[in-house]
Amino acid sequence: MKRTLRLQLFFIVILSMSLSACGSTSRKETLPEEAETSKQKITLDIRNPKVEISKQFERMASVYEKENPNVSIKIHTVGGAADDLSDLKAQFSAGSGPDIFTNTGYENALLWKNYLEDLSDQPWIKNAYPKALSPMKFDQKIYGMPLNLEGYGFIYNKNLFKKAGIESVPRTLTQLTAAAKQLQKAGITPFANGYYEEWILGVHLLNIAFAQQEEPAMFIKALNNGTEKITNNQRFKDTIHLLDVTLRYGNANPLSTDYNMEVNLFATGKAAMIQQGNWVQPMLDQISPTMNIGFLPLAINDERKNDALVVSVPNYWVVNKQTTPVKKKEAKKFLNWMVSSEQGKRFMTNEFKFIPAFKNIKVEHLGPLAQDTIAYYQAGKILDSNWPDFPVGVREEFGLAMQLYVGKQLTRDQLLEEFQKSWDKAKSTLK
């Protein structure tokens, strides 16, 4: 089972350093070529999917450029509603895809395989957590470098909870509903809902219905072969119940509230809870650096296993197989620098607030959300992300259907039917 394999060696630090050799050919043969390469101007185009660290990523790129004066890095940052891959598809269709971009792995990796460079010989692989590589490993080759490890659930404002007189942390749906009522009674909006973003609904929230199955992988397999149905599954009904709670005790106009608006509502103290992950820590630090926050589970019922966070690798850095050999070489060098150099590692933890997927990067200065994620892991309270195993396209349809439900254009039963229809249609594309 996947959930038992995450972050198993989390606090082990590998002290070995890898030295890159220039080759064993003679100085007479390589010197002119090296001199020519060092003078050659290289422009790397990078698609960054993490809008939360856009400025920090640009600063990191500037450090790399100073260390490598012949390299110029152009960064295109997307995120939230903008990250539907439409820009990426258009670029590749026009023959101008970025040199470095990201992929979520599994079915999505197979879909993009023709554009993925083999990274199996890269030095960072020996420091990566082995299970973190699985989604990008096929044909006995590795095609992506883990971005980071992320945990998500409800983030809550501890000071607002205290102001409302909530003394114990809610870990079941009944307790969460009671806390929401208490917050509302105290004049505090319980939930900031950014349901303009379909991924918040169709990926992160609905994942809980899959993660709470007895055997998530077997359940997905059963959906694919038709022996299980979403329409009569209690976990999906429970997840819709949780959605109803957030709507009943949430902000007005959730369908026109986007990612940035949602985070801003929470960061400025206008709402007590937000469904997000540790990746928003840099955004919260910029708006309210002393915010007293922590994680709550996305409890869909009152069972004990609700007290858990979802922890996974959300994305993988990949190199464009169809770019030039010179750019591919530099792109691989940049990715390795990110997770092996002192400067790169500093940005990963101190600036990005990433939980590293690499054993050689020390875990420090990550903020309270990462600390809570680690604490949940140490306690064995972890759920898995299952969307990389979904048939391609089904996540987006899940999100759109849930938006229709939020807009009261679908009933609960109709929403469950839409889930099943989307899965049945998408599974027909599976090989």
C-alpha positions as CSV (number, residue, x, y, z in Angstrom):
1,M,0.0,0.0,0.0
2,K,1.3,3.4,-0.9
3,R,0.3,5.2,2.2
4,T,2.9,3.2,4.3
5,L,5.7,4.1,2.0
6,R,5.8,7.9,2.1
7,L,8.8,9.7,3.6
8,Q,10.2,6.6,5.3
9,L,13.7,8.0,5.7
10,F,12.6,11.6,6.3
11,F,15.2,12.7,8.8
12,I,18.2,10.7,7.5
13,V,20.8,13.1,6.1
14,I,23.2,11.8,3.5
15,L,26.6,13.4,3.9
16,S,28.2,12.1,0.8
17,M,29.0,14.7,-1.9
18,S,29.0,13.8,-5.6
19,L,31.8,15.2,-7.7
20,S,31.2,15.8,-11.4
21,A,34.1,14.7,-13.6
22,C,35.0,16.5,-16.8
23,G,35.9,13.3,-18.5
24,S,39.1,11.3,-19.1
25,T,40.0,12.7,-22.5
26,S,43.1,14.7,-23.0
27,R,43.4,18.4,-22.2
28,K,44.5,19.0,-25.7
29,E,41.2,17.6,-27.1
30,T,38.7,19.0,-24.6
31,L,40.0,22.5,-23.9
32,P,38.9,24.2,-27.1
33,E,35.4,22.6,-26.8
34,E,35.1,23.7,-23.2
35,A,36.2,27.2,-24.0
36,E,33.6,27.4,-26.8
37,T,30.9,26.0,-24.6
38,S,31.7,28.5,-21.7
39,K,31.4,31.4,-24.1
40,Q,28.2,30.1,-25.7
41,K,25.1,32.0,-24.5
42,I,22.3,29.7,-23.4
43,T,18.7,30.7,-22.6
44,L,16.7,28.3,-20.6
45,D,12.9,28.6,-20.6
46,I,11.3,27.2,-17.5
47,R,7.6,26.8,-16.8
48,N,7.1,27.2,-13.0
49,P,3.7,25.8,-11.8
50,K,4.1,27.3,-8.3
51,V,2.7,30.8,-8.2
52,E,3.3,30.9,-4.4
53,I,7.0,31.0,-5.0
54,S,7.2,33.0,-8.2
55,K,9.4,35.8,-6.7
56,Q,11.6,33.4,-4.8
57,F,12.1,31.2,-7.8
58,E,13.2,34.2,-9.8
59,R,15.7,35.1,-7.1
60,M,17.1,31.6,-7.2
61,A,17.4,31.7,-11.0
62,S,19.4,35.0,-10.6
63,V,21.8,33.3,-8.3
64,Y,22.3,30.5,-10.8
65,E,22.9,33.1,-13.6
66,K,25.6,34.8,-11.5
67,E,27.3,31.5,-11.0
68,N,26.9,30.7,-14.7
69,P,27.3,34.0,-16.6
70,N,26.7,32.4,-20.0
71,V,23.2,31.3,-18.9
72,S,20.0,33.3,-19.0
73,I,16.8,31.9,-17.4
74,K,13.4,32.9,-18.5
75,I,10.6,31.9,-16.2
76,H,6.9,31.6,-17.0
77,T,4.9,31.1,-13.8
78,V,1.4,29.7,-13.8
79,G,-0.9,28.5,-11.1
80,G,-4.5,28.1,-9.9
81,A,-7.0,28.4,-12.7
82,A,-4.2,29.3,-15.2
83,D,-2.5,25.9,-14.7
84,D,-4.7,23.8,-17.0
85,L,-1.8,23.0,-19.3
86,S,-3.4,24.7,-22.2
87,D,-0.4,27.1,-22.5
88,L,1.9,24.1,-22.5
89,K,0.0,22.2,-25.1
90,A,-0.1,25.2,-27.3
91,Q,3.6,25.8,-27.0
92,F,4.5,22.2,-27.9
93,S,2.0,22.2,-30.8
94,A,3.9,25.3,-32.1
95,G,7.2,23.6,-31.6
96,S,8.3,26.0,-28.9
97,G,7.9,24.1,-25.6
98,P,9.9,25.1,-22.5
99,D,13.2,23.5,-21.7
100,I,12.1,22.6,-18.2
101,F,8.4,22.1,-17.2
102,T,6.5,19.8,-14.8
103,N,4.5,16.6,-14.9
104,T,2.4,14.9,-12.3
105,G,3.4,11.3,-13.2
106,Y,1.7,8.0,-13.9
107,E,-0.9,8.4,-16.7
108,N,0.1,12.0,-17.3
109,A,3.7,11.0,-17.7
110,L,2.8,8.4,-20.3
111,L,0.7,11.0,-22.1
112,W,3.7,13.3,-22.4
113,K,6.4,10.6,-22.8
114,N,7.5,11.9,-26.2
115,Y,8.5,15.1,-24.6
116,L,10.3,13.7,-21.6
117,E,14.1,13.3,-21.5
118,D,15.5,10.3,-19.7
119,L,17.0,11.5,-16.4
120,S,18.1,8.1,-15.1
121,D,21.8,9.0,-15.1
122,Q,21.4,12.2,-13.0
123,P,23.4,12.5,-9.8
124,W,20.4,13.7,-7.7
125,I,18.7,10.3,-8.0
126,K,20.8,8.7,-5.3
127,N,19.5,11.2,-2.8
128,A,15.8,11.1,-3.7
129,Y,13.4,9.0,-1.6
130,P,12.9,5.9,-3.8
131,K,9.1,5.9,-3.5
132,A,9.0,9.5,-4.6
133,L,10.3,8.5,-8.0
134,S,7.7,5.8,-8.7
135,P,5.2,8.0,-10.5
136,M,7.9,9.0,-13.1
137,K,9.5,5.6,-13.5
138,F,8.6,3.4,-16.4
139,D,10.5,1.2,-18.8
140,Q,13.1,1.0,-16.1
141,K,13.9,4.6,-16.6
142,I,13.3,7.8,-14.6
143,Y,11.8,10.8,-16.4
144,G,11.3,13.4,-13.6
145,M,12.8,15.0,-10.5
146,P,10.5,15.4,-7.5
147,L,9.5,19.0,-6.8
148,N,8.9,18.5,-3.1
149,L,6.7,16.7,-0.6
150,E,3.4,18.5,0.2
151,G,0.7,18.0,2.8
152,Y,-2.8,19.5,2.7
153,G,-6.0,19.7,4.7
154,F,-7.7,22.6,6.4
155,I,-5.4,25.3,7.6
156,Y,-6.8,27.1,10.6
157,N,-6.2,30.3,12.5
158,K,-5.5,29.4,16.0
159,N,-6.1,32.9,17.4
160,L,-9.6,33.0,15.8
161,F,-10.4,29.6,17.2
162,K,-9.4,30.8,20.6
163,K,-11.4,34.0,20.2
164,A,-14.5,31.9,19.5
165,G,-13.8,29.8,22.6
166,I,-12.9,26.6,20.7
167,E,-10.7,24.7,23.1
168,S,-10.1,21.4,21.3
169,V,-9.0,20.8,17.7
170,P,-11.8,19.3,15.6
171,R,-10.8,16.0,14.1
172,T,-14.2,14.6,13.0
173,L,-17.0,16.0,10.8
174,T,-19.3,16.4,13.8
175,Q,-16.6,18.3,15.7
176,L,-15.7,20.4,12.6
177,T,-19.4,21.4,12.1
178,A,-19.7,22.3,15.8
179,A,-16.6,24.5,15.5
180,A,-18.0,26.2,12.4
181,K,-21.2,27.0,14.3
182,Q,-19.2,28.4,17.2
183,L,-17.1,30.6,14.9
184,Q,-20.1,31.9,13.1
185,K,-21.8,32.7,16.4
186,A,-18.7,34.7,17.4
187,G,-19.0,36.8,14.2
188,I,-16.2,35.0,12.4
189,T,-16.6,33.5,8.9
190,P,-15.5,29.8,9.4
191,F,-14.4,28.9,5.8
192,A,-12.8,30.8,3.0
193,N,-13.8,28.9,-0.1
194,G,-12.0,29.5,-3.4
195,Y,-14.2,27.3,-5.5
196,Y,-13.5,29.3,-8.7
197,E,-10.5,26.9,-8.8
198,E,-11.7,23.5,-10.0
199,W,-8.6,21.7,-8.7
200,I,-9.5,22.6,-5.1
201,L,-12.7,20.6,-5.6
202,G,-12.1,18.0,-8.2
203,V,-8.5,17.1,-7.2
204,H,-7.8,17.8,-3.5
205,L,-11.2,17.6,-1.9
206,L,-12.5,14.6,-3.9
207,N,-9.2,12.8,-3.4
208,I,-10.4,12.2,0.2
209,A,-13.2,10.0,-1.1
210,F,-10.6,7.8,-2.8
211,A,-8.0,8.0,0.0
212,Q,-10.6,6.8,2.6
213,Q,-11.4,3.6,0.7
214,E,-10.1,0.5,2.4
215,E,-7.7,-0.1,-0.5
216,P,-7.6,3.0,-2.8
217,A,-5.5,1.3,-5.5
218,M,-7.9,-1.7,-5.7
219,F,-10.9,0.6,-5.7
220,I,-9.5,2.5,-8.7
221,K,-8.8,-0.8,-10.4
222,A,-12.4,-1.8,-9.7
223,L,-13.8,1.4,-11.1
224,N,-11.8,0.7,-14.3
225,N,-13.1,-2.8,-14.7
226,G,-16.7,-1.9,-13.7
227,T,-17.0,-3.9,-10.5
228,E,-17.3,-0.7,-8.4
229,K,-19.5,2.4,-8.8
230,I,-19.1,5.9,-7.5
231,T,-22.8,6.4,-7.3
232,N,-23.4,4.1,-4.4
233,N,-20.1,4.6,-2.6
234,Q,-20.5,6.0,0.9
235,R,-17.1,7.8,1.0
236,F,-18.2,10.0,-2.0
237,K,-21.5,10.8,-0.3
238,D,-19.6,11.7,2.9
239,T,-17.2,14.0,0.9
240,I,-20.2,15.9,-0.5
241,H,-21.4,16.3,3.0
242,L,-18.2,18.0,4.0
243,L,-18.5,20.2,0.9
244,D,-22.0,21.2,2.1
245,V,-20.6,22.2,5.5
246,T,-18.0,24.5,3.9
247,L,-20.7,26.1,1.8
248,R,-23.1,26.5,4.7
249,Y,-20.5,28.2,6.9
250,G,-18.3,29.8,4.2
251,N,-17.8,33.1,2.4
252,A,-20.3,34.6,-0.1
253,N,-19.7,34.0,-3.8
254,P,-17.3,31.0,-3.6
255,L,-17.5,30.4,-7.3
256,S,-16.1,33.8,-8.0
257,T,-13.4,33.6,-5.3
258,D,-10.1,32.5,-6.8
259,Y,-7.0,31.2,-5.2
260,N,-5.4,34.5,-4.4
261,M,-8.7,35.9,-3.0
262,E,-9.2,32.8,-0.9
263,V,-5.7,33.0,0.6
264,N,-6.1,36.7,1.2
265,L,-9.4,36.2,3.1
266,F,-7.6,33.8,5.4
267,A,-4.3,35.7,5.8
268,T,-6.1,38.9,6.7
269,G,-8.2,37.2,9.4
270,K,-11.5,37.4,7.6
271,A,-12.0,33.7,7.7
272,A,-10.8,31.0,10.2
273,M,-10.1,28.1,7.8
274,I,-9.0,27.4,4.3
275,Q,-8.6,24.2,2.3
276,Q,-5.0,24.4,1.2
277,G,-1.5,22.9,1.9
278,N,1.9,23.8,3.2
279,W,2.7,25.4,-0.2
280,V,0.8,28.6,0.8
281,Q,3.3,29.3,3.7
282,P,5.3,31.8,1.6
283,M,2.1,33.6,0.6
284,L,1.0,33.8,4.2
285,D,4.4,34.9,5.4
286,Q,4.3,37.9,3.0
287,I,0.8,39.0,4.1
288,S,0.8,38.1,7.8
289,P,4.3,36.8,8.8
290,T,3.4,36.2,12.5
291,M,0.2,34.3,11.8
292,N,-0.6,31.5,14.3
293,I,-1.7,28.6,12.2
294,G,-1.9,24.9,12.0
295,F,-3.4,22.0,10.1
296,L,-6.8,20.2,10.6
297,P,-7.8,17.0,8.7
298,L,-10.4,17.1,5.9
299,A,-12.8,15.0,8.0
300,I,-15.7,13.5,5.9
301,N,-17.3,11.5,8.7
302,D,-16.6,10.6,12.3
303,E,-14.3,7.6,11.9
304,R,-10.9,7.7,13.6
305,K,-9.0,7.5,10.3
306,N,-10.3,11.0,9.3
307,D,-7.5,12.4,11.5
308,A,-4.9,12.5,8.7
309,L,-3.3,14.7,6.1
310,V,-2.7,13.9,2.5
311,V,1.1,13.9,1.8
312,S,2.6,13.3,-1.6
313,V,4.9,14.6,-4.4
314,P,2.6,16.9,-6.3
315,N,4.7,17.4,-9.4
316,Y,8.0,16.5,-11.1
317,W,10.5,18.7,-12.9
318,V,11.1,17.3,-16.4
319,V,13.4,18.2,-19.3
320,N,12.1,18.7,-22.8
321,K,13.4,15.8,-24.9
322,Q,12.9,17.8,-28.1
323,T,15.0,20.8,-27.1
324,T,18.7,21.2,-28.3
325,P,21.4,19.0,-26.8
326,V,23.1,22.1,-25.3
327,K,20.0,23.2,-23.6
328,K,19.2,19.7,-22.3
329,K,22.7,19.5,-20.8
330,E,22.2,22.9,-19.1
331,A,18.7,22.1,-17.9
332,K,20.0,18.9,-16.2
333,K,22.8,20.9,-14.6
334,F,20.3,23.5,-13.3
335,L,18.0,20.8,-11.8
336,N,20.9,19.1,-10.1
337,W,22.1,22.5,-8.8
338,M,18.7,23.1,-7.2
339,V,18.9,20.1,-4.9
340,S,22.7,19.7,-4.4
341,S,24.3,23.1,-4.1
342,E,24.2,25.0,-0.8
343,Q,22.4,27.9,-2.5
344,G,19.8,25.7,-4.2
345,K,19.1,23.8,-1.0
346,R,18.8,27.1,1.0
347,F,16.1,28.3,-1.5
348,M,14.3,25.0,-1.3
349,T,13.9,25.2,2.5
350,N,14.3,28.8,3.7
351,E,12.7,30.6,0.7
352,F,10.3,28.1,-0.8
353,K,9.4,26.4,2.5
354,F,9.4,23.1,0.7
355,I,9.5,19.8,2.5
356,P,12.4,18.2,0.5
357,A,12.0,14.9,-1.3
358,F,15.7,14.3,-0.9
359,K,17.7,12.8,1.9
360,N,20.6,15.2,1.5
361,I,18.5,18.4,2.3
362,K,18.1,19.2,6.0
363,V,14.6,20.0,7.2
364,E,14.6,23.4,8.9
365,H,13.1,26.8,8.8
366,L,10.0,25.5,7.0
367,G,7.3,27.1,9.0
368,P,4.3,25.7,11.1
369,L,2.5,24.0,8.2
370,A,5.5,21.9,7.3
371,Q,6.0,21.1,10.9
372,D,2.5,19.9,11.3
373,T,2.8,17.8,8.1
374,I,5.9,16.2,9.5
375,A,4.2,15.6,12.9
376,Y,1.3,13.9,11.2
377,Y,3.7,11.7,9.3
378,Q,5.6,10.7,12.4
379,A,2.3,9.8,14.0
380,G,1.4,7.6,11.0
381,K,-1.6,9.7,10.1
382,I,-1.1,10.0,6.4
383,L,-3.5,9.6,3.4
384,D,-2.2,9.3,-0.1
385,S,-2.9,11.4,-3.2
386,N,-4.6,9.2,-5.8
387,W,-5.2,11.6,-8.7
388,P,-2.0,10.6,-10.6
389,D,-3.7,7.2,-11.0
390,F,-6.9,8.7,-12.5
391,P,-7.6,8.3,-16.2
392,V,-6.5,11.5,-18.1
393,G,-9.1,14.2,-18.1
394,V,-11.3,13.0,-15.3
395,R,-10.0,15.3,-12.6
396,E,-11.0,18.4,-14.6
397,E,-14.5,17.0,-15.2
398,F,-14.8,16.2,-11.5
399,G,-14.0,19.8,-10.7
400,L,-16.5,21.2,-13.2
401,A,-19.3,19.0,-11.9
402,M,-18.6,20.0,-8.4
403,Q,-18.7,23.7,-9.4
404,L,-22.2,23.0,-10.9
405,Y,-23.2,21.5,-7.6
406,V,-21.9,24.5,-5.7
407,G,-23.9,26.7,-8.0
408,K,-27.0,24.6,-7.3
409,Q,-27.3,23.4,-10.8
410,L,-26.9,19.7,-9.8
411,T,-28.4,17.7,-6.9
412,R,-26.3,15.4,-4.8
413,D,-27.5,12.3,-6.7
414,Q,-26.9,14.1,-10.1
415,L,-23.4,15.0,-8.9
416,L,-22.6,11.4,-8.1
417,E,-24.0,10.4,-11.5
418,E,-21.7,12.9,-13.2
419,F,-18.7,11.5,-11.4
420,Q,-19.5,8.0,-12.7
421,K,-20.1,9.2,-16.2
422,S,-16.8,11.1,-16.3
423,W,-14.9,8.0,-15.0
424,D,-16.6,5.7,-17.5
425,K,-15.8,8.0,-20.4
426,A,-12.2,8.6,-19.3
427,K,-11.4,4.9,-18.6
428,S,-12.1,4.1,-22.2
429,T,-8.8,5.9,-23.1
430,L,-6.8,3.7,-20.8
431,K,-4.3,1.3,-22.5
